[in-house]
Amino acid sequence: MDESGGSYTLANMTCHILPGVQAREYVVKPVSRLFGWMDLLLWMTMLHFMRVHYFKYAGSLALVWLLMKRKTVRQESILAIRDVGIQVKTVYWGGSSVSRFINRSTIEGVIINEAISFWQIKSYMAILVKDEEKMVVVFEHLLPKIDPVLLRVYHGINTILYTQRNNEDKNNFYTY
């Protein structure tokens, strides 16, 4: 791979190295399927209601299904641009998206942390922002595994944010 850019996929994460080696985007997609057994059960129930002429119940179930699916996360991404900052983005099944840009001058650091949730320990990546009490959690809905996804993203983002352009070891740059 040269400075013209490229991309690679690892598990459920795709990395896009943008031309000029000035930016990287990491896109994480859910591991689970968009349609599961619960969707199948709901659709079978709707078809049964339509068969016995309970159209209002079938329509209500379809509306409930659409409302539930509307907030299902389709993908989450982080885009780091050297000397500019980071954009964190979440795209939902319904087509809507939420983005947040964090200026490079306000970024105190990028960390990998662990949280205890009931009986699980979950690893997550976060951005520490100056003068903000809360950190910005990256991939907060999908929470990919620490190895290989979070470690690869962490090293890649830090390479973009914290290395000087003229001091880069280009062979090492593509290892993360």
N, C-alpha and C positions, 0 to 999 in steps of 0.2 A: 504494500500500500504506500502511496506517495502523498505529497502535500495536497493533491487534488481532492482528497477526501475519500470516503467509502463508508461501508457499514458492515456490521456483523451481528449475529443473533446468538444469544446464550440463554438457554432455558426459555423463560417467558419475557425476556428483555431483548430489545434491539437497540444498538448503539449506532448513531449516525455521526461520523466525523466529518464536519463540514469543511469545505475547501479553505486552504490556507492554514490549517491546523490552529484556527483561532476560536473554534467553538465545537462543542459536543452536545448531542441530544440523546438522552436515554429514555426509551419508551417501554413501559411495562404494561402487559395485558394480563387479564385474569387467567388463572389456570383452569378454572371451572368453565363448563359450557354455559352458553347464554340461556338455553332452554333445558330444564331439568324435569325430573319426574313430577314435581309439583305443578309445573306448567301443563304437562300432559294431563294430569288429573283435573285441573281446572278447565281445560278445553274439552275434555270428555264430558264433564258435568254441564258445560254450556251447550254442547251438542245434544245432550239428553233433554235439557230444558227446552231447546228449540223443537225437538222431536215431539214433545208432549204439549207444545204450544204455550209455553211459559216464556214468551219472548222478553218480557220486562226483566225477568230474573237472569236470562242469558245476557242481555245487554248490561245489566248491573255487574255481573261477573266479568264481562269483557272490560268494562270501565275500571273495575278494581285491578284487574290484571295489568292494564295499560299504566295506571298510576303507580303500581309497584315496579314495573319495568322501567319507567321513566327515569328513576334515580339509580338504576343499576350502572355501575362504572364500567365503561368500555375500555378505557386506557388512562394511564397517568404518565406524565412525562416531566423531565427536568432538562432545561436547556441552559448551559453555561457558556457565556461569551466573555473571552478574555478582556479585561479592563472595562467591561460594561456591567455585567451582573448575571443574575440567575432568574429564569422564568420557570415557575412551577405551574403545571396545568393538569386539570382533570376533565375528561370527556365522558359524558353520560350516554346511555343507550338511546335516549330520546333525541340526541343531537346537540343538546346544550353543553356548554363547557364553562369552566371557571378557571381563570388564570390569575396569577400574582407575580409581579416583577419585583425583584429585590436588587437595588442598586449596589454595585460592587463596594462603594465606599461605606455602606451600612452593614456589610457582612462581617461579623466577628469570627465566624468559623463554620465549618460543616462537620457534623459529628455522627457517629453511629452509637445509639444508646439502646438500652433494654428496658422493657416495662413488664411488670407482673400483672397479669389479667386473670383473675380466678385461679385456674390450675395451669396456666400457660405462661411461658416467658417469651415475649415477642421482641424481636429486634427491629429497629426502625432508624431511618436516617433523618436528620433534622438540620435546619439552618439557624444559627444563632444570629439575631439581628440587633444592632445597637439600639438602645432606648426602647426596646419592646420587652415586656414581661414574658410573653409566650414565644416559644420557638416555632418555626414553620416546619411542619412534618412533611417530608417528601414521600410520595406513594402511600399516603395515610389510609386509603381505603383498601388497597391491595396487599400491603405489607409483604413484599417479596422476602425470600429467605436471605439470610446474611451471606451465605456462600452458595453460589457464586455471585449473585446479583448485587447485593448491597455493597460488598467489598469492591467489586469492579466499578460500580458507579462512584463510590467514595473516592477511589484513587483517580479515576478519570476527571471528576469535578475538581479535585484539589490540584491536579496537573494543570488544568486550564486556569484556575484562579490564582495559584500561588507560585508558578514558575515564570521566570522572565523569558521572553521570546528568544533572545539571543543565547541563553544558557541551556536550552533544552537538549537533552539527549534523545534524538528522534527515534532511535531504536527502542529505547525504554518507553517512549510515549505511547506506542501502540500495544504494549503488553498489558495495559489496563483497560 
